[in-house]
Amino acid sequence: MALQDDVGGKGIGSWQQFVTALDPGGAGASPGALVPADLTSQSLSAIAKADAASWANLHQALQTCAPQNTLTILEPYRRWGSVVARFSFTL
């Protein structure tokens, strides 16, 4: 999980910077620092293309919500991210 990694070492200190680092790029733009390399390759398999589309959808949703977000520091997200992830599953 990217929030559990040392994102401060990558110059990411706020929620908006974190969301920007998840930007998959596209149309000649460079991908963000937290985008997995296998999603930025020019020759993606069908599965990787679906993963890249899901990643882009996630980033777009986070960007859409960002203006309403008043909690800009990363610490609460880092603290609660693993707890939420633990209980986020489909049966």
VEXDREN-2710 file (C-alpha; in Angstrom, 1 decimal):
% VEXDREN-2710
k/r/px/py/pz
1/MET/0.0/0.0/0.0
2/ALA/1.5/3.3/-1.1
3/LEU/0.4/5.1/2.0
4/GLN/2.4/2.7/4.2
5/ASP/5.5/3.3/2.3
6/ASP/7.7/6.3/3.0
7/VAL/6.0/8.7/0.7
8/GLY/7.7/11.7/2.4
9/GLY/10.9/10.5/0.9
10/LYS/9.3/11.0/-2.5
11/GLY/8.4/14.6/-1.8
12/ILE/4.8/13.7/-0.9
13/GLY/3.6/15.5/2.2
14/SER/-0.1/16.2/1.7
15/TRP/-3.2/14.4/0.5
16/GLN/-3.2/16.5/-2.8
17/GLN/0.4/15.6/-3.5
18/PHE/-0.4/11.9/-2.8
19/VAL/-3.3/12.0/-5.3
20/THR/-1.1/13.8/-7.9
21/ALA/1.5/11.0/-7.4
22/LEU/-1.1/8.5/-8.4
23/ASP/-1.8/10.2/-11.7
24/PRO/-1.3/7.6/-14.5
25/GLY/-0.4/10.3/-17.0
26/GLY/-1.5/9.7/-20.5
27/ALA/-1.6/11.9/-23.7
28/GLY/2.2/12.5/-23.4
29/ALA/2.1/13.3/-19.7
30/SER/4.5/11.6/-17.3
31/PRO/3.0/9.2/-14.7
32/GLY/3.1/10.1/-11.1
33/ALA/5.8/8.8/-8.7
34/LEU/3.5/6.1/-7.2
35/VAL/2.2/4.6/-10.4
36/PRO/3.5/1.0/-10.8
37/ALA/5.9/0.6/-13.8
38/ASP/3.9/-2.3/-15.2
39/LEU/0.9/0.0/-15.8
40/THR/2.9/2.5/-17.8
41/SER/4.4/0.2/-20.3
42/GLN/3.6/0.8/-24.0
43/SER/2.9/-2.9/-24.6
44/LEU/0.2/-3.8/-22.0
45/SER/-1.5/-7.2/-21.9
46/ALA/-5.3/-7.2/-21.8
47/ILE/-5.2/-7.8/-18.1
48/ALA/-2.8/-4.9/-17.5
49/LYS/-4.9/-2.7/-19.7
50/ALA/-7.9/-3.4/-17.5
51/ASP/-5.8/-2.7/-14.4
52/ALA/-4.5/0.6/-16.0
53/ALA/-8.1/1.6/-16.6
54/SER/-9.1/0.8/-13.0
55/TRP/-6.1/2.8/-11.8
56/ALA/-7.2/5.8/-14.0
57/ASN/-10.7/5.5/-12.6
58/LEU/-9.4/5.5/-9.1
59/HIS/-7.3/8.6/-9.7
60/GLN/-10.1/10.4/-11.4
61/ALA/-12.4/9.7/-8.4
62/LEU/-9.8/10.9/-5.9
63/GLN/-9.3/14.1/-8.0
64/THR/-13.0/14.7/-8.1
65/CYS/-13.3/14.4/-4.3
66/ALA/-10.2/16.4/-3.5
67/PRO/-11.9/19.9/-3.4
68/GLN/-14.3/18.7/-0.7
69/ASN/-11.5/17.1/1.4
70/THR/-10.5/19.3/4.4
71/LEU/-8.1/16.7/5.9
72/THR/-4.9/17.4/4.0
73/ILE/-2.3/15.7/6.2
74/LEU/-1.4/12.1/5.4
75/GLU/-1.0/10.7/9.0
76/PRO/-4.7/9.8/9.5
77/TYR/-4.8/8.1/6.1
78/ARG/-1.7/6.2/6.9
79/ARG/-3.0/5.2/10.3
80/TRP/-6.4/4.0/9.2
81/GLY/-5.6/2.7/5.7
82/SER/-4.5/-0.7/6.8
83/VAL/-7.5/-1.1/9.1
84/VAL/-9.9/-0.2/6.3
85/ALA/-8.1/-2.4/3.8
86/ARG/-8.4/-5.3/6.2
87/PHE/-12.2/-5.1/6.2
88/SER/-12.5/-4.2/2.5
89/PHE/-13.3/-7.4/0.7
90/THR/-16.1/-9.0/-1.3
91/LEU/-17.7/-12.3/-0.4
END
